[in-house]
Amino acid sequence: MGKEGFGLSRVCLTFSNLSAYRGIMKNITVSLDDEVYRQARLKAAALDTSVSALVKRFLLQLASGEGEFERLKQEERALREQITAFSASDRLSREEAHDRHALS
């Protein structure tokens, strides 16, 4: 169990001491269930980052108003820009696509 008992962990997330554009950054302390903190550490490790960086990214998105929909929209736009040489006419004809005998 964590420091407070009841399976809670106290985590101090320090983001940065100084920022040239925004001045001094604030530190926050978050209380989490031990399992949630463990899962967050695993997710951060899989993404090659820290729990602090994940929380910072989340809070920045929250503060900027960027939700999951906006993020996905930007990701789609970026992917579409990468597609440069696609031509549907190079694919199967309608008849070939619906020919069931060709599958066997």
Biopython code that builds the backbone (N, CA, C, O; Angstrom):
import numpy as np
from Bio.PDB.StructureBuilder import StructureBuilder

atoms = [
    (1, "MET", "N", (0.830, -1.180, 0.000)),
    (1, "MET", "CA", (0.000, 0.000, 0.000)),
    (1, "MET", "C", (0.871, 1.238, 0.000)),
    (1, "MET", "O", (2.047, 1.204, 0.364)),
    (2, "GLY", "N", (0.269, 2.316, -0.413)),
    (2, "GLY", "CA", (0.990, 3.578, -0.505)),
    (2, "GLY", "C", (1.134, 4.234, 0.849)),
    (2, "GLY", "O", (0.728, 3.681, 1.871)),
    (3, "LYS", "N", (1.698, 5.384, 0.847)),
    (3, "LYS", "CA", (1.998, 6.138, 2.059)),
    (3, "LYS", "C", (0.747, 6.460, 2.867)),
    (3, "LYS", "O", (0.772, 6.398, 4.097)),
    (4, "GLU", "N", (-0.342, 6.802, 2.191)),
    (4, "GLU", "CA", (-1.564, 7.195, 2.883)),
    (4, "GLU", "C", (-2.414, 6.002, 3.323)),
    (4, "GLU", "O", (-3.407, 6.192, 4.025)),
    (5, "GLY", "N", (-2.054, 4.787, 2.933)),
    (5, "GLY", "CA", (-2.893, 3.646, 3.206)),
    (5, "GLY", "C", (-3.966, 3.562, 2.139)),
    (5, "GLY", "O", (-3.954, 4.356, 1.198)),
    (6, "PHE", "N", (-4.864, 2.656, 2.253)),
    (6, "PHE", "CA", (-5.968, 2.497, 1.318)),
    (6, "PHE", "C", (-5.503, 2.357, -0.132)),
    (6, "PHE", "O", (-6.266, 2.662, -1.049)),
    (7, "GLY", "N", (-4.270, 1.903, -0.358)),
    (7, "GLY", "CA", (-3.787, 1.679, -1.712)),
    (7, "GLY", "C", (-3.550, 2.937, -2.522)),
    (7, "GLY", "O", (-3.638, 2.889, -3.749)),
    (8, "LEU", "N", (-3.255, 4.058, -1.889)),
    (8, "LEU", "CA", (-2.998, 5.294, -2.618)),
    (8, "LEU", "C", (-1.510, 5.602, -2.631)),
    (8, "LEU", "O", (-0.802, 5.366, -1.652)),
    (9, "SER", "N", (-1.054, 6.130, -3.748)),
    (9, "SER", "CA", (0.327, 6.584, -3.873)),
    (9, "SER", "C", (0.316, 8.090, -4.034)),
    (9, "SER", "O", (-0.522, 8.636, -4.751)),
    (10, "ARG", "N", (1.230, 8.755, -3.377)),
    (10, "ARG", "CA", (1.392, 10.204, -3.579)),
    (10, "ARG", "C", (2.538, 10.389, -4.545)),
    (10, "ARG", "O", (3.650, 9.919, -4.305)),
    (11, "VAL", "N", (2.268, 11.064, -5.618)),
    (11, "VAL", "CA", (3.252, 11.239, -6.668)),
    (11, "VAL", "C", (3.468, 12.724, -6.877)),
    (11, "VAL", "O", (2.514, 13.458, -7.137)),
    (12, "CYS", "N", (4.693, 13.174, -6.770)),
    (12, "CYS", "CA", (5.006, 14.574, -7.038)),
    (12, "CYS", "C", (5.514, 14.658, -8.469)),
    (12, "CYS", "O", (6.536, 14.066, -8.814)),
    (13, "LEU", "N", (4.806, 15.382, -9.278)),
    (13, "LEU", "CA", (5.165, 15.520, -10.677)),
    (13, "LEU", "C", (5.832, 16.873, -10.886)),
    (13, "LEU", "O", (5.177, 17.913, -10.816)),
    (14, "THR", "N", (7.125, 16.854, -11.141)),
    (14, "THR", "CA", (7.861, 18.087, -11.382)),
    (14, "THR", "C", (8.102, 18.203, -12.873)),
    (14, "THR", "O", (8.760, 17.351, -13.471)),
    (15, "PHE", "N", (7.573, 19.255, -13.474)),
    (15, "PHE", "CA", (7.680, 19.395, -14.911)),
    (15, "PHE", "C", (8.947, 20.139, -15.321)),
    (15, "PHE", "O", (9.689, 19.658, -16.177)),
    (16, "SER", "N", (9.203, 21.268, -14.744)),
    (16, "SER", "CA", (10.341, 22.080, -15.145)),
    (16, "SER", "C", (10.494, 23.215, -14.143)),
    (16, "SER", "O", (9.518, 23.644, -13.528)),
    (17, "ASN", "N", (11.699, 23.690, -13.986)),
    (17, "ASN", "CA", (11.911, 24.820, -13.093)),
    (17, "ASN", "C", (11.690, 26.148, -13.794)),
    (17, "ASN", "O", (11.092, 27.058, -13.220)),
    (18, "LEU", "N", (12.165, 26.272, -15.028)),
    (18, "LEU", "CA", (12.056, 27.529, -15.743)),
    (18, "LEU", "C", (11.598, 27.282, -17.172)),
    (18, "LEU", "O", (11.871, 26.233, -17.754)),
    (19, "SER", "N", (10.910, 28.248, -17.716)),
    (19, "SER", "CA", (10.545, 28.241, -19.116)),
    (19, "SER", "C", (10.771, 29.641, -19.652)),
    (19, "SER", "O", (10.300, 30.609, -19.055)),
    (20, "ALA", "N", (11.475, 29.772, -20.756)),
    (20, "ALA", "CA", (11.807, 31.083, -21.308)),
    (20, "ALA", "C", (10.559, 31.853, -21.729)),
    (20, "ALA", "O", (10.564, 33.084, -21.722)),
    (21, "TYR", "N", (9.497, 31.150, -22.092)),
    (21, "TYR", "CA", (8.308, 31.808, -22.605)),
    (21, "TYR", "C", (7.212, 31.995, -21.566)),
    (21, "TYR", "O", (6.428, 32.938, -21.674)),
    (22, "ARG", "N", (7.137, 31.147, -20.588)),
    (22, "ARG", "CA", (6.020, 31.173, -19.658)),
    (22, "ARG", "C", (6.415, 31.475, -18.220)),
    (22, "ARG", "O", (5.549, 31.506, -17.346)),
    (23, "GLY", "N", (7.665, 31.692, -17.958)),
    (23, "GLY", "CA", (8.093, 31.951, -16.597)),
    (23, "GLY", "C", (8.274, 30.660, -15.820)),
    (23, "GLY", "O", (8.468, 29.595, -16.406)),
    (24, "ILE", "N", (8.209, 30.756, -14.519)),
    (24, "ILE", "CA", (8.419, 29.596, -13.653)),
    (24, "ILE", "C", (7.219, 28.662, -13.737)),
    (24, "ILE", "O", (6.069, 29.097, -13.687)),
    (25, "MET", "N", (7.508, 27.379, -13.864)),
    (25, "MET", "CA", (6.470, 26.359, -13.947)),
    (25, "MET", "C", (6.087, 25.926, -12.532)),
    (25, "MET", "O", (6.891, 26.032, -11.605)),
    (26, "LYS", "N", (4.887, 25.450, -12.375)),
    (26, "LYS", "CA", (4.375, 24.986, -11.084)),
    (26, "LYS", "C", (4.546, 23.476, -10.963)),
    (26, "LYS", "O", (4.479, 22.745, -11.951)),
    (27, "ASN", "N", (4.767, 23.032, -9.747)),
    (27, "ASN", "CA", (4.798, 21.609, -9.436)),
    (27, "ASN", "C", (3.437, 21.227, -8.881)),
    (27, "ASN", "O", (2.780, 22.026, -8.214)),
    (28, "ILE", "N", (3.021, 20.003, -9.163)),
    (28, "ILE", "CA", (1.752, 19.518, -8.610)),
    (28, "ILE", "C", (1.969, 18.165, -7.952)),
    (28, "ILE", "O", (2.902, 17.437, -8.291)),
    (29, "THR", "N", (1.113, 17.845, -7.025)),
    (29, "THR", "CA", (1.120, 16.533, -6.388)),
    (29, "THR", "C", (-0.227, 15.889, -6.653)),
    (29, "THR", "O", (-1.274, 16.508, -6.462)),
    (30, "VAL", "N", (-0.191, 14.651, -7.092)),
    (30, "VAL", "CA", (-1.405, 13.929, -7.449)),
    (30, "VAL", "C", (-1.478, 12.662, -6.617)),
    (30, "VAL", "O", (-0.485, 11.946, -6.488)),
    (31, "SER", "N", (-2.645, 12.378, -6.050)),
    (31, "SER", "CA", (-2.854, 11.119, -5.328)),
    (31, "SER", "C", (-3.572, 10.151, -6.247)),
    (31, "SER", "O", (-4.631, 10.453, -6.797)),
    (32, "LEU", "N", (-2.965, 8.973, -6.403)),
    (32, "LEU", "CA", (-3.508, 7.954, -7.295)),
    (32, "LEU", "C", (-3.581, 6.620, -6.583)),
    (32, "LEU", "O", (-2.803, 6.334, -5.673)),
    (33, "ASP", "N", (-4.517, 5.824, -7.010)),
    (33, "ASP", "CA", (-4.582, 4.433, -6.585)),
    (33, "ASP", "C", (-3.300, 3.742, -7.068)),
    (33, "ASP", "O", (-2.805, 4.056, -8.151)),
    (34, "ASP", "N", (-2.766, 2.819, -6.289)),
    (34, "ASP", "CA", (-1.524, 2.137, -6.649)),
    (34, "ASP", "C", (-1.595, 1.489, -8.024)),
    (34, "ASP", "O", (-0.639, 1.566, -8.796)),
    (35, "GLU", "N", (-2.712, 0.856, -8.335)),
    (35, "GLU", "CA", (-2.855, 0.167, -9.626)),
    (35, "GLU", "C", (-2.877, 1.165, -10.778)),
    (35, "GLU", "O", (-2.297, 0.906, -11.832)),
    (36, "VAL", "N", (-3.534, 2.291, -10.588)),
    (36, "VAL", "CA", (-3.565, 3.318, -11.638)),
    (36, "VAL", "C", (-2.152, 3.840, -11.883)),
    (36, "VAL", "O", (-1.742, 4.016, -13.030)),
    (37, "TYR", "N", (-1.414, 4.087, -10.811)),
    (37, "TYR", "CA", (-0.047, 4.571, -10.957)),
    (37, "TYR", "C", (0.835, 3.521, -11.651)),
    (37, "TYR", "O", (1.661, 3.861, -12.498)),
    (38, "ARG", "N", (0.655, 2.257, -11.289)),
    (38, "ARG", "CA", (1.425, 1.178, -11.931)),
    (38, "ARG", "C", (1.129, 1.130, -13.425)),
    (38, "ARG", "O", (2.046, 1.019, -14.239)),
    (39, "GLN", "N", (-0.148, 1.215, -13.786)),
    (39, "GLN", "CA", (-0.534, 1.192, -15.201)),
    (39, "GLN", "C", (0.028, 2.413, -15.944)),
    (39, "GLN", "O", (0.465, 2.302, -17.089)),
    (40, "ALA", "N", (0.013, 3.563, -15.291)),
    (40, "ALA", "CA", (0.555, 4.781, -15.900)),
    (40, "ALA", "C", (2.055, 4.639, -16.140)),
    (40, "ALA", "O", (2.558, 5.059, -17.182)),
    (41, "ARG", "N", (2.767, 4.054, -15.188)),
    (41, "ARG", "CA", (4.209, 3.828, -15.365)),
    (41, "ARG", "C", (4.474, 2.885, -16.526)),
    (41, "ARG", "O", (5.397, 3.108, -17.310)),
    (42, "LEU", "N", (3.668, 1.828, -16.644)),
    (42, "LEU", "CA", (3.829, 0.874, -17.744)),
    (42, "LEU", "C", (3.559, 1.554, -19.088)),
    (42, "LEU", "O", (4.302, 1.354, -20.050)),
    (43, "LYS", "N", (2.500, 2.353, -19.151)),
    (43, "LYS", "CA", (2.159, 3.061, -20.388)),
    (43, "LYS", "C", (3.266, 4.040, -20.752)),
    (43, "LYS", "O", (3.659, 4.124, -21.915)),
    (44, "ALA", "N", (3.767, 4.775, -19.777)),
    (44, "ALA", "CA", (4.848, 5.726, -20.021)),
    (44, "ALA", "C", (6.092, 5.004, -20.536)),
    (44, "ALA", "O", (6.736, 5.471, -21.476)),
    (45, "ALA", "N", (6.428, 3.882, -19.935)),
    (45, "ALA", "CA", (7.596, 3.114, -20.371)),
    (45, "ALA", "C", (7.417, 2.626, -21.806)),
    (45, "ALA", "O", (8.359, 2.654, -22.598)),
    (46, "ALA", "N", (6.209, 2.180, -22.137)),
    (46, "ALA", "CA", (5.937, 1.707, -23.498)),
    (46, "ALA", "C", (6.085, 2.839, -24.512)),
    (46, "ALA", "O", (6.454, 2.601, -25.662)),
    (47, "LEU", "N", (5.801, 4.057, -24.091)),
    (47, "LEU", "CA", (5.913, 5.229, -24.965)),
    (47, "LEU", "C", (7.270, 5.915, -24.843)),
    (47, "LEU", "O", (7.495, 6.972, -25.432)),
    (48, "ASP", "N", (8.175, 5.304, -24.072)),
    (48, "ASP", "CA", (9.523, 5.836, -23.850)),
    (48, "ASP", "C", (9.481, 7.267, -23.310)),
    (48, "ASP", "O", (10.172, 8.159, -23.802)),
    (49, "THR", "N", (8.648, 7.455, -22.282)),
    (49, "THR", "CA", (8.519, 8.764, -21.651)),
    (49, "THR", "C", (8.297, 8.559, -20.164)),
    (49, "THR", "O", (8.456, 7.445, -19.664)),
    (50, "SER", "N", (7.939, 9.597, -19.462)),
    (50, "SER", "CA", (7.692, 9.503, -18.023)),
    (50, "SER", "C", (6.218, 9.759, -17.727)),
    (50, "SER", "O", (5.482, 10.273, -18.570)),
    (51, "VAL", "N", (5.800, 9.392, -16.520)),
    (51, "VAL", "CA", (4.438, 9.683, -16.086)),
    (51, "VAL", "C", (4.239, 11.191, -16.054)),
    (51, "VAL", "O", (3.178, 11.683, -16.437)),
    (52, "SER", "N", (5.237, 11.922, -15.605)),
    (52, "SER", "CA", (5.151, 13.389, -15.581)),
    (52, "SER", "C", (4.897, 13.946, -16.976)),
    (52, "SER", "O", (4.067, 14.839, -17.146)),
    (53, "ALA", "N", (5.605, 13.424, -17.973)),
    (53, "ALA", "CA", (5.432, 13.909, -19.343)),
    (53, "ALA", "C", (4.036, 13.582, -19.865)),
    (53, "ALA", "O", (3.444, 14.384, -20.587)),
    (54, "LEU", "N", (3.501, 12.404, -19.505)),
    (54, "LEU", "CA", (2.131, 12.047, -19.919)),
    (54, "LEU", "C", (1.113, 12.997, -19.302)),
    (54, "LEU", "O", (0.200, 13.467, -19.981)),
    (55, "VAL", "N", (1.275, 13.276, -18.017)),
    (55, "VAL", "CA", (0.351, 14.174, -17.326)),
    (55, "VAL", "C", (0.469, 15.577, -17.903)),
    (55, "VAL", "O", (-0.539, 16.253, -18.109)),
    (56, "LYS", "N", (1.699, 16.016, -18.166)),
    (56, "LYS", "CA", (1.901, 17.347, -18.740)),
    (56, "LYS", "C", (1.220, 17.457, -20.093)),
    (56, "LYS", "O", (0.545, 18.448, -20.370)),
    (57, "ARG", "N", (1.394, 16.435, -20.947)),
    (57, "ARG", "CA", (0.758, 16.445, -22.268)),
    (57, "ARG", "C", (-0.765, 16.495, -22.139)),
    (57, "ARG", "O", (-1.438, 17.234, -22.858)),
    (58, "PHE", "N", (-1.294, 15.699, -21.213)),
    (58, "PHE", "CA", (-2.743, 15.691, -20.990)),
    (58, "PHE", "C", (-3.243, 17.068, -20.564)),
    (58, "PHE", "O", (-4.237, 17.564, -21.094)),
    (59, "LEU", "N", (-2.550, 17.685, -19.602)),
    (59, "LEU", "CA", (-2.974, 18.989, -19.100)),
    (59, "LEU", "C", (-2.834, 20.080, -20.164)),
    (59, "LEU", "O", (-3.664, 20.986, -20.232)),
    (60, "LEU", "N", (-1.801, 19.999, -20.986)),
    (60, "LEU", "CA", (-1.651, 20.960, -22.073)),
    (60, "LEU", "C", (-2.791, 20.833, -23.078)),
    (60, "LEU", "O", (-3.331, 21.837, -23.543)),
    (61, "GLN", "N", (-3.157, 19.589, -23.412)),
    (61, "GLN", "CA", (-4.284, 19.373, -24.327)),
    (61, "GLN", "C", (-5.581, 19.862, -23.703)),
    (61, "GLN", "O", (-6.408, 20.477, -24.377)),
    (62, "LEU", "N", (-5.758, 19.589, -22.414)),
    (62, "LEU", "CA", (-6.956, 20.026, -21.714)),
    (62, "LEU", "C", (-7.053, 21.551, -21.710)),
    (62, "LEU", "O", (-8.115, 22.115, -21.974)),
    (63, "ALA", "N", (-5.942, 22.204, -21.411)),
    (63, "ALA", "CA", (-5.920, 23.666, -21.346)),
    (63, "ALA", "C", (-6.115, 24.301, -22.722)),
    (63, "ALA", "O", (-6.712, 25.373, -22.833)),
    (64, "SER", "N", (-5.617, 23.646, -23.766)),
    (64, "SER", "CA", (-5.742, 24.210, -25.112)),
    (64, "SER", "C", (-7.100, 23.902, -25.726)),
    (64, "SER", "O", (-7.445, 24.440, -26.778)),
    (65, "GLY", "N", (-7.874, 23.035, -25.071)),
    (65, "GLY", "CA", (-9.190, 22.677, -25.597)),
    (65, "GLY", "C", (-9.126, 21.600, -26.657)),
    (65, "GLY", "O", (-10.151, 21.261, -27.248)),
    (66, "GLU", "N", (-7.945, 21.049, -26.915)),
    (66, "GLU", "CA", (-7.805, 20.007, -27.921)),
    (66, "GLU", "C", (-8.257, 18.679, -27.338)),
    (66, "GLU", "O", (-7.656, 18.161, -26.397)),
    (67, "GLY", "N", (-9.294, 18.152, -27.893)),
    (67, "GLY", "CA", (-9.793, 16.867, -27.448)),
    (67, "GLY", "C", (-9.340, 15.752, -28.360)),
    (67, "GLY", "O", (-8.551, 15.967, -29.281)),
    (68, "GLU", "N", (-9.832, 14.584, -28.105)),
    (68, "GLU", "CA", (-9.484, 13.410, -28.906)),
    (68, "GLU", "C", (-9.895, 13.614, -30.364)),
    (68, "GLU", "O", (-9.157, 13.234, -31.273)),
    (69, "PHE", "N", (-11.063, 14.208, -30.591)),
    (69, "PHE", "CA", (-11.529, 14.428, -31.964)),
    (69, "PHE", "C", (-10.560, 15.319, -32.736)),
    (69, "PHE", "O", (-10.200, 15.009, -33.872)),
    (70, "GLU", "N", (-10.140, 16.412, -32.130)),
    (70, "GLU", "CA", (-9.211, 17.332, -32.785)),
    (70, "GLU", "C", (-7.875, 16.664, -33.048)),
    (70, "GLU", "O", (-7.277, 16.858, -34.107)),
    (71, "ARG", "N", (-7.404, 15.877, -32.089)),
    (71, "ARG", "CA", (-6.133, 15.182, -32.266)),
    (71, "ARG", "C", (-6.213, 14.215, -33.440)),
    (71, "ARG", "O", (-5.297, 14.148, -34.260)),
    (72, "LEU", "N", (-7.316, 13.463, -33.519)),
    (72, "LEU", "CA", (-7.483, 12.512, -34.612)),
    (72, "LEU", "C", (-7.619, 13.225, -35.956)),
    (72, "LEU", "O", (-7.120, 12.748, -36.975)),
    (73, "LYS", "N", (-8.292, 14.361, -35.945)),
    (73, "LYS", "CA", (-8.446, 15.138, -37.169)),
    (73, "LYS", "C", (-7.082, 15.617, -37.679)),
    (73, "LYS", "O", (-6.807, 15.556, -38.877)),
    (74, "GLN", "N", (-6.237, 16.091, -36.769)),
    (74, "GLN", "CA", (-4.891, 16.518, -37.155)),
    (74, "GLN", "C", (-4.055, 15.347, -37.649)),
    (74, "GLN", "O", (-3.295, 15.477, -38.608)),
    (75, "GLU", "N", (-4.200, 14.198, -36.985)),
    (75, "GLU", "CA", (-3.462, 13.006, -37.403)),
    (75, "GLU", "C", (-3.897, 12.571, -38.796)),
    (75, "GLU", "O", (-3.058, 12.217, -39.624)),
    (76, "GLU", "N", (-5.204, 12.594, -39.062)),
    (76, "GLU", "CA", (-5.715, 12.238, -40.386)),
    (76, "GLU", "C", (-5.165, 13.196, -41.448)),
    (76, "GLU", "O", (-4.738, 12.758, -42.516)),
    (77, "ARG", "N", (-5.175, 14.489, -41.160)),
    (77, "ARG", "CA", (-4.669, 15.493, -42.097)),
    (77, "ARG", "C", (-3.200, 15.219, -42.430)),
    (77, "ARG", "O", (-2.795, 15.294, -43.590)),
    (78, "ALA", "N", (-2.412, 14.903, -41.406)),
    (78, "ALA", "CA", (-0.987, 14.625, -41.613)),
    (78, "ALA", "C", (-0.797, 13.367, -42.460)),
    (78, "ALA", "O", (0.073, 13.328, -43.330)),
    (79, "LEU", "N", (-1.607, 12.343, -42.207)),
    (79, "LEU", "CA", (-1.502, 11.112, -42.998)),
    (79, "LEU", "C", (-1.897, 11.339, -44.448)),
    (79, "LEU", "O", (-1.259, 10.818, -45.363)),
    (80, "ARG", "N", (-2.957, 12.123, -44.655)),
    (80, "ARG", "CA", (-3.389, 12.414, -46.033)),
    (80, "ARG", "C", (-2.319, 13.182, -46.800)),
    (80, "ARG", "O", (-2.167, 12.988, -48.006)),
    (81, "GLU", "N", (-1.584, 14.040, -46.127)),
    (81, "GLU", "CA", (-0.512, 14.782, -46.782)),
    (81, "GLU", "C", (0.625, 13.860, -47.218)),
    (81, "GLU", "O", (1.348, 14.173, -48.164)),
    (82, "GLN", "N", (0.788, 12.724, -46.536)),
    (82, "GLN", "CA", (1.845, 11.778, -46.878)),
    (82, "GLN", "C", (1.488, 10.934, -48.099)),
    (82, "GLN", "O", (2.377, 10.388, -48.753)),
    (83, "ILE", "N", (0.206, 10.823, -48.409)),
    (83, "ILE", "CA", (-0.248, 10.015, -49.546)),
    (83, "ILE", "C", (-0.135, 10.878, -50.802)),
    (83, "ILE", "O", (-0.912, 11.811, -51.002)),
    (84, "THR", "N", (0.843, 10.550, -51.640)),
    (84, "THR", "CA", (1.065, 11.381, -52.825)),
    (84, "THR", "C", (0.800, 10.648, -54.126)),
    (84, "THR", "O", (0.433, 11.273, -55.121)),
    (85, "ALA", "N", (0.977, 9.341, -54.140)),
    (85, "ALA", "CA", (0.869, 8.605, -55.401)),
    (85, "ALA", "C", (-0.185, 7.515, -55.306)),
    (85, "ALA", "O", (0.129, 6.333, -55.442)),
    (86, "PHE", "N", (-1.418, 7.901, -55.078)),
    (86, "PHE", "CA", (-2.493, 6.913, -54.994)),
    (86, "PHE", "C", (-3.442, 7.136, -56.162)),
    (86, "PHE", "O", (-3.867, 8.258, -56.437)),
    (87, "SER", "N", (-3.764, 6.041, -56.841)),
    (87, "SER", "CA", (-4.737, 6.123, -57.932)),
    (87, "SER", "C", (-5.651, 4.919, -57.820)),
    (87, "SER", "O", (-5.199, 3.777, -57.913)),
    (88, "ALA", "N", (-6.919, 5.167, -57.624)),
    (88, "ALA", "CA", (-7.887, 4.077, -57.508)),
    (88, "ALA", "C", (-8.033, 3.324, -58.817)),
    (88, "ALA", "O", (-8.434, 2.160, -58.817)),
    (89, "SER", "N", (-7.716, 3.964, -59.929)),
    (89, "SER", "CA", (-7.853, 3.299, -61.231)),
    (89, "SER", "C", (-6.817, 2.195, -61.418)),
    (89, "SER", "O", (-6.968, 1.361, -62.311)),
    (90, "ASP", "N", (-5.773, 2.172, -60.598)),
    (90, "ASP", "CA", (-4.764, 1.114, -60.683)),
    (90, "ASP", "C", (-5.211, -0.162, -59.981)),
    (90, "ASP", "O", (-4.487, -1.157, -59.980)),
    (91, "ARG", "N", (-6.372, -0.138, -59.399)),
    (91, "ARG", "CA", (-6.877, -1.266, -58.626)),
    (91, "ARG", "C", (-7.791, -2.137, -59.480)),
    (91, "ARG", "O", (-7.877, -1.969, -60.697)),
    (92, "LEU", "N", (-8.466, -3.063, -58.822)),
    (92, "LEU", "CA", (-9.392, -3.968, -59.505)),
    (92, "LEU", "C", (-10.581, -3.210, -60.076)),
    (92, "LEU", "O", (-11.000, -2.181, -59.547)),
    (93, "SER", "N", (-11.105, -3.736, -61.152)),
    (93, "SER", "CA", (-12.345, -3.176, -61.684)),
    (93, "SER", "C", (-13.489, -3.608, -60.771)),
    (93, "SER", "O", (-13.309, -4.471, -59.912)),
    (94, "ARG", "N", (-14.654, -3.015, -60.953)),
    (94, "ARG", "CA", (-15.831, -3.372, -60.152)),
    (94, "ARG", "C", (-16.156, -4.854, -60.312)),
    (94, "ARG", "O", (-16.448, -5.540, -59.333)),
    (95, "GLU", "N", (-16.104, -5.337, -61.533)),
    (95, "GLU", "CA", (-16.417, -6.748, -61.806)),
    (95, "GLU", "C", (-15.406, -7.679, -61.117)),
    (95, "GLU", "O", (-15.786, -8.693, -60.530)),
    (96, "GLU", "N", (-14.125, -7.324, -61.195)),
    (96, "GLU", "CA", (-13.087, -8.139, -60.556)),
    (96, "GLU", "C", (-13.237, -8.126, -59.034)),
    (96, "GLU", "O", (-13.018, -9.146, -58.382)),
    (97, "ALA", "N", (-13.601, -7.004, -58.478)),
    (97, "ALA", "CA", (-13.751, -6.888, -57.030)),
    (97, "ALA", "C", (-14.912, -7.724, -56.509)),
    (97, "ALA", "O", (-14.871, -8.205, -55.376)),
    (98, "HIS", "N", (-15.946, -7.900, -57.326)),
    (98, "HIS", "CA", (-17.139, -8.633, -56.891)),
    (98, "HIS", "C", (-17.200, -10.053, -57.449)),
    (98, "HIS", "O", (-18.214, -10.733, -57.292)),
    (99, "ASP", "N", (-16.149, -10.498, -58.085)),
    (99, "ASP", "CA", (-16.113, -11.850, -58.658)),
    (99, "ASP", "C", (-15.829, -12.854, -57.539)),
    (99, "ASP", "O", (-14.692, -12.976, -57.083)),
    (100, "ARG", "N", (-16.861, -13.566, -57.103)),
    (100, "ARG", "CA", (-16.719, -14.547, -56.017)),
    (100, "ARG", "C", (-15.913, -15.768, -56.437)),
    (100, "ARG", "O", (-15.275, -16.400, -55.595)),
    (101, "HIS", "N", (-15.930, -16.107, -57.702)),
    (101, "HIS", "CA", (-15.209, -17.302, -58.166)),
    (101, "HIS", "C", (-13.689, -17.099, -58.130)),
    (101, "HIS", "O", (-12.931, -18.065, -58.048)),
    (102, "ALA", "N", (-13.263, -15.864, -58.191)),
    (102, "ALA", "CA", (-11.816, -15.576, -58.173)),
    (102, "ALA", "C", (-11.215, -15.844, -56.791)),
    (102, "ALA", "O", (-10.004, -16.026, -56.666)),
    (103, "LEU", "N", (-12.055, -15.869, -55.756)),
    (103, "LEU", "CA", (-11.563, -16.089, -54.390)),
    (103, "LEU", "C", (-11.221, -17.542, -54.106)),
    (103, "LEU", "O", (-10.454, -17.810, -53.181)),
    (104, "SER", "N", (-11.761, -18.489, -54.865)),
    (104, "SER", "CA", (-11.511, -19.899, -54.552)),
    (104, "SER", "C", (-10.316, -20.455, -55.268)),
    (104, "SER", "O", (-9.987, -21.629, -55.100)),
]
sb = StructureBuilder()
sb.init_structure("model")
sb.init_model(0)
sb.init_chain("A")
sb.init_seg("    ")
for serial, (resi, resn, name, xyz) in enumerate(atoms, 1):
    if name == "N":
        sb.init_residue(resn, " ", resi, " ")
    sb.init_atom(name, np.array(xyz, "f"), 0.0, 1.0, " ", f" {name:<3s}", serial, name[0])
structure = sb.get_structure()
